[in-house]
Amino acid sequence: MKIIDVVCSRGLTGFYFDDQRAIKANAHHDGFTYKGTPVTPGFEKVRQAGESVSVMIVLEDGQVAYGDCAAVQYSGAGGRDPLFLAKDFIPVIESDIKNRLVGRELNSFKELAEDIDSMVDPNTGRLIHTALRYGVTQAILDAVAKAKRKLMCEVIAEEYGTTVSTKEIPVFTQSGDDRYNNADKMIIKKAQVLPHALINNVAEKLGANGEILLEYVGWLKDRIFAVRTEDDYLPTLHIDVYGTFGIAFNNDIEKMVEYFRKLEQAAAPLKLRIEGPMDVEERDKQIDALAELTARLHQEQINVEIVADEWCNTLEDIKLFADKRAGDMLQIKTPDLGGINNIIESILYCKEKGVGAYQGGTCNETDRSAQVCVHIAMATQPVQMLAKPGMGVDEGLMIVYNEMNRILALRQARKS
């Protein structure tokens, strides 16, 4: 089965592009937007509409496969590629990438994905934008699955020697700034991992000594026990703090260790994960800092897991973080890795090294990229995967949970 055409359309994502550096520099909320001056190159506002590009691959039998190019909410920060604007990148797909795909046989996802993932921009000498590689390889996976009349997860399992999960994978829901009302939604729908909470500002959300977050963790635990309808519902708490611990405690490891002890007590008996405790603005230093913090928490027997995010962007980064034990769990931030073949490789590498694999992503993706990511997760079985896109809880959880259960039901039906 051959590819006969590649067609693009401009799209919206499930959230927005936010200038993380400007927010950290005390840009403040004004309704749903921010007041402040953008800092990161490419941004015209601190918050602006998220954009995507749908890539549709037309097969010679008339079937159409598709994937969505999308970039993370905090584009341009933490070593990531710059802002992804549709008008700048559709021409690249319609010329260079289309010419590379039309006429190709759909025999192997891995082969085609690695070919696209290795494409270099002749103007910069660097790999083409991660969002391009992300969306095009999604479409390739769908195309190979359609050509072989298999589910996307089955294609991955076949080519990478894995086993498709026969049970649900825990889904992590994210609240955005509405961390109280959205927590109730998560509890009602029995989300297994929650709430993300978006703690990206010291003054408003963490507190100079961590007191605001500490109070929130205590409230969240109490709220779970008050609202839950089943006694065995004991979700994992996972809070993303965007480096604010490092800011508040001046990257002092000992002060942070003591604060983690307080957080553990506030969350008990629930399991707690803290994502991105500090951001030291450089990859190797970040690895050293997180490795030291992780080791100290283990030494002190403080049962809070560290999740790496910033500067852990590429397959190479993930291998380095895993090798150095820079975190108990690594977020595999799906759009940051470029081709989805790298997501697969990253999860398998983390599992090989005994490090938790969190198949994440961003609220700033699309329904399609989320669906494809579910197939990756079902074929590779990470510890958890992110409900996405958006910050409204219901929509992202619906998309991911329903796709996962469609896979389970179809595969079970075939056995019957």
C-alpha positions in Angstrom: 0.0 0.0 0.0 1.5 3.3 -1.1 1.1 7.0 -0.1 -0.4 9.0 -2.9 -0.9 12.4 -1.3 -0.3 14.5 1.8 -2.8 17.2 2.7 -2.6 19.8 5.5 -5.2 21.9 7.4 -4.7 24.6 10.0 -6.1 23.8 13.4 -6.5 24.9 17.0 -5.2 23.1 20.0 -7.0 22.4 23.3 -5.2 25.2 25.2 -2.8 28.1 24.7 0.8 29.1 24.2 2.1 30.7 27.4 5.4 32.5 27.9 6.7 30.7 30.9 9.6 33.0 31.5 7.3 36.0 31.6 5.0 34.3 34.0 7.9 33.4 36.3 9.0 37.1 36.1 5.7 38.0 37.7 3.4 38.6 34.7 0.0 38.3 36.4 -3.5 37.1 35.6 -6.0 39.5 34.0 -9.1 37.4 33.6 -8.1 34.4 31.5 -5.1 36.1 30.0 -2.0 37.7 31.5 -0.8 41.2 31.9 2.9 41.6 31.3 5.6 41.8 28.6 6.6 38.7 26.7 10.1 37.6 27.2 10.5 34.4 25.1 11.3 35.1 21.3 8.3 34.6 19.0 5.6 35.6 21.6 3.5 38.6 20.9 1.5 38.2 24.1 2.2 36.3 27.4 -0.7 34.1 26.5 -1.8 33.5 22.9 -4.0 31.0 21.0 -2.5 27.5 20.5 -2.2 26.4 16.9 -1.9 23.0 15.3 -1.6 21.5 11.8 -3.4 18.3 10.8 -1.4 16.2 8.4 -3.5 13.8 6.3 -1.9 11.0 4.4 -4.0 9.6 1.5 -3.5 5.9 0.7 -3.9 4.5 -2.7 -7.1 2.7 -1.7 -8.7 6.0 -0.7 -8.2 5.6 3.0 -7.0 8.8 4.9 -4.7 8.6 7.9 -4.0 11.6 10.0 -2.0 13.1 12.9 -1.7 16.5 14.4 1.4 18.7 14.7 1.3 20.5 18.1 3.8 22.0 20.5 3.8 22.4 24.3 2.1 25.2 26.2 5.5 26.6 27.3 7.2 26.6 23.9 10.6 28.1 23.8 11.3 27.4 27.5 13.5 24.8 29.1 15.5 24.1 26.0 12.5 23.5 23.8 11.9 24.4 20.1 10.5 27.9 19.4 6.8 28.8 19.1 4.9 26.7 16.5 2.8 28.8 14.2 0.8 27.1 11.4 1.5 29.7 8.8 5.2 29.2 9.2 5.2 25.4 8.9 2.4 24.3 6.6 4.7 25.2 3.6 7.4 22.9 4.9 5.0 20.0 5.0 3.5 20.8 1.6 6.9 20.9 0.0 9.8 19.0 1.7 7.8 16.5 3.8 5.2 15.7 1.1 8.0 15.1 -1.5 9.6 12.7 1.0 6.5 10.6 1.6 4.5 10.4 -1.7 5.1 7.1 -3.4 6.5 5.4 -0.3 5.3 1.9 0.7 3.6 1.6 4.1 5.4 -1.5 5.2 7.1 -0.3 8.3 6.1 2.5 10.8 9.6 2.5 12.4 11.4 2.9 9.1 9.3 5.8 7.8 9.1 7.5 11.2 12.8 7.5 11.7 13.3 8.9 8.2 11.0 11.9 8.9 12.4 12.3 12.4 15.9 12.7 11.0 15.0 15.4 8.5 17.2 18.5 8.7 16.2 22.1 8.0 18.6 23.3 5.3 18.4 26.9 6.6 19.5 26.1 10.1 21.3 22.7 9.9 19.1 21.5 12.7 16.4 18.9 12.8 13.0 20.2 11.6 10.7 21.5 14.4 9.6 18.9 16.9 5.9 19.7 16.2 6.4 18.7 12.6 8.0 15.4 13.4 5.4 14.7 16.1 2.4 15.2 13.8 3.8 13.6 10.7 4.9 10.4 12.5 1.4 10.2 14.1 0.0 10.2 10.6 2.5 7.6 9.5 1.5 5.2 12.3 -2.2 5.6 11.4 -1.4 5.0 7.7 0.6 1.8 8.4 -2.1 0.6 10.7 -4.7 1.2 8.0 -2.6 -0.5 5.4 -2.1 -3.5 7.6 -5.7 -3.4 9.0 -4.5 -3.4 12.5 -4.8 -1.1 15.5 -2.1 1.5 15.9 -1.0 -0.1 19.2 -0.7 -3.5 17.5 1.6 -2.0 14.9 3.9 -0.7 17.6 3.8 -3.9 19.6 4.7 -5.9 16.4 7.6 -3.7 15.4 9.1 -3.0 18.9 8.5 -6.5 20.4 6.1 -5.3 23.1 2.8 -6.5 24.5 -0.4 -4.5 24.3 -1.8 -3.9 27.7 -4.9 -5.9 28.7 -5.9 -3.5 31.5 -6.3 0.2 31.9 -3.3 2.4 32.4 -3.7 5.1 35.1 -4.7 8.4 33.7 -3.3 11.7 35.1 -5.7 14.6 35.0 -4.7 18.3 35.1 -6.6 21.1 36.7 -5.1 24.3 35.4 -5.6 27.2 37.7 -9.1 26.0 38.8 -7.4 23.6 41.2 -10.3 23.4 43.6 -13.4 22.9 41.4 -11.5 20.8 39.0 -10.3 18.5 41.8 -13.9 17.7 42.5 -14.4 16.7 38.8 -11.4 14.3 39.1 -12.6 12.8 42.3 -16.2 12.2 41.0 -14.8 10.5 37.9 -12.2 8.5 39.9 -9.1 9.8 38.2 -6.2 7.6 39.3 -3.6 10.4 39.3 -4.4 14.1 40.1 -4.5 17.2 40.0 -1.3 18.7 38.4 -2.4 22.0 40.0 -0.3 24.4 38.0 1.9 25.8 40.7 3.9 28.1 38.5 4.2 31.2 40.7 5.8 31.6 44.1 3.8 34.5 45.4 0.3 33.4 44.4 0.5 29.6 44.4 3.4 28.3 46.4 4.0 30.8 49.1 7.4 32.2 50.1 7.9 29.3 52.5 5.7 26.9 50.6 2.8 27.5 52.9 0.1 28.0 50.2 0.9 24.7 48.5 1.1 22.9 51.9 -2.4 24.1 52.8 -3.7 23.0 49.3 -2.2 19.5 49.7 -4.0 19.1 53.0 -7.2 20.4 51.6 -6.9 18.1 48.6 -6.4 15.0 50.7 -9.4 15.9 52.9 -11.5 16.6 49.9 -10.8 13.2 48.3 -11.9 11.5 51.5 -15.0 13.7 51.7 -16.2 13.3 48.1 -15.2 9.8 47.2 -17.9 7.2 47.0 -15.7 4.1 47.4 -13.3 3.5 50.3 -10.7 1.9 48.0 -10.4 5.1 45.9 -6.9 6.2 46.9 -5.5 8.3 44.0 -1.9 9.3 43.6 -1.3 13.1 44.1 0.9 14.5 41.4 1.7 18.2 41.5 3.7 20.2 39.0 5.6 23.1 40.6 7.5 24.5 37.6 10.8 25.0 39.4 9.2 27.2 42.1 10.7 25.2 44.9 14.1 26.2 43.7 13.1 29.9 43.5 11.5 29.9 47.0 14.3 28.0 48.7 17.2 29.4 46.6 18.0 25.9 45.3 19.0 24.9 48.8 18.7 21.1 48.9 18.5 20.7 52.6 15.7 23.3 52.9 13.8 21.5 50.1 14.2 18.1 51.8 12.6 19.5 55.0 9.8 21.0 53.0 9.2 17.6 51.2 8.9 16.0 54.7 6.1 18.4 55.5 4.4 17.7 52.1 4.6 13.9 52.7 2.9 14.4 56.1 0.2 16.6 54.6 -0.6 14.0 51.8 -0.5 10.8 53.9 -1.8 8.2 53.4 -1.9 9.1 49.8 1.1 8.8 47.5 2.6 12.1 46.4 4.7 13.0 43.4 6.3 16.5 42.8 7.2 17.4 39.3 9.9 19.9 38.4 10.9 21.1 41.9 13.7 23.3 40.4 14.9 24.6 37.1 18.6 25.5 37.0 18.4 26.6 33.4 20.9 24.1 32.0 20.5 20.4 31.3 23.6 18.9 32.9 23.2 21.1 36.0 19.6 20.1 36.1 20.5 16.4 36.1 23.0 16.9 38.9 20.5 18.9 41.0 17.6 16.4 40.6 19.9 13.4 41.1 21.1 15.0 44.4 17.6 15.9 45.6 16.3 12.4 44.7 19.1 10.7 46.5 18.6 12.9 49.6 14.9 12.1 49.8 15.7 8.4 49.5 18.3 8.7 52.2 15.9 10.5 54.5 13.2 7.9 53.6 10.8 10.6 52.6 8.2 9.0 50.5 7.7 11.6 47.9 8.6 10.9 44.3 10.5 13.4 42.1 9.3 13.8 38.5 11.7 15.3 36.0 10.3 17.7 33.4 12.3 20.8 32.4 15.4 20.0 30.3 14.3 16.4 30.0 13.1 16.9 26.4 14.6 14.6 23.9 15.4 10.9 23.8 19.0 11.7 24.5 18.0 13.8 27.5 15.7 11.1 28.9 18.5 8.5 28.6 20.9 10.8 30.5 18.3 11.6 33.3 17.5 7.9 33.6 21.2 6.9 33.7 21.9 9.4 36.5 18.7 8.6 38.4 17.7 12.3 38.2 14.2 11.7 39.4 12.1 8.7 40.4 9.9 9.3 37.3 10.6 11.1 34.0 8.0 12.9 32.1 8.1 11.9 28.5 6.7 15.1 27.2 5.4 13.8 23.9 5.5 16.8 21.6 9.1 17.7 22.8 10.5 14.4 21.5 9.6 15.0 17.8 8.8 11.7 16.1 6.6 9.4 18.2 9.1 6.7 17.6 11.2 8.5 20.2 8.3 8.3 22.7 8.3 4.6 22.3 12.0 4.3 22.7 12.0 6.6 25.8 9.4 4.6 27.6 11.2 1.3 26.9 14.5 2.8 28.0 13.0 4.0 31.3 11.5 0.6 32.0 14.9 -1.0 31.2 16.6 1.3 33.7 14.0 0.9 36.5 12.9 4.5 36.3 9.2 5.4 36.2 7.9 6.4 32.8 5.2 9.0 32.7 3.9 9.4 29.2 2.9 13.1 29.4 2.5 15.8 26.9 0.7 19.1 27.1 -2.7 20.7 27.5 -1.9 22.4 24.3 -2.3 19.3 22.1 -5.3 18.1 20.1 -7.8 15.3 20.3 -6.0 13.4 17.6 -2.5 13.6 19.1 -4.1 12.4 22.4 -5.7 9.4 20.8 -2.5 8.4 19.1 -0.6 8.7 22.4 -3.1 6.3 24.0 -2.1 3.7 21.4 1.6 4.3 22.3 0.9 3.9 26.0 -1.2 0.7 25.5 1.7 -0.8 23.5 4.5 0.2 25.9 2.7 0.3 29.3 4.2 3.4 31.1 3.3 4.0 34.8 0.8 6.6 33.8 -0.4 8.7 30.9 -1.7 12.2 30.7 -5.3 13.2 30.0 -5.1 15.8 27.3 -5.7 18.3 25.8 -7.1 21.2 27.7 -7.4 22.1 31.4 -11.1 21.4 31.8 -10.5 17.8 33.1 -13.7 16.3 31.5 -12.7 16.7 27.8 -9.1 15.4 28.0 -10.1 12.6 30.4 -13.0 11.6 28.1 -10.7 11.5 25.0 -7.9 9.4 26.6 -10.1 7.1 28.7 -12.5 6.3 25.9 -9.8 5.6 23.4 -8.1 3.3 25.9 -11.3 1.4 26.5 -12.1 1.1 22.8 -8.7 -0.6 22.4 -9.4 -3.0 25.2 -12.9 -3.8 24.0 -11.9 -4.4 20.4 -9.0 -6.7 21.3 -11.2 -8.6 23.8 -13.9 -9.0 21.2 -11.4 -10.6 18.7 -10.6 -13.2 21.3 -14.2 -14.1 21.9 
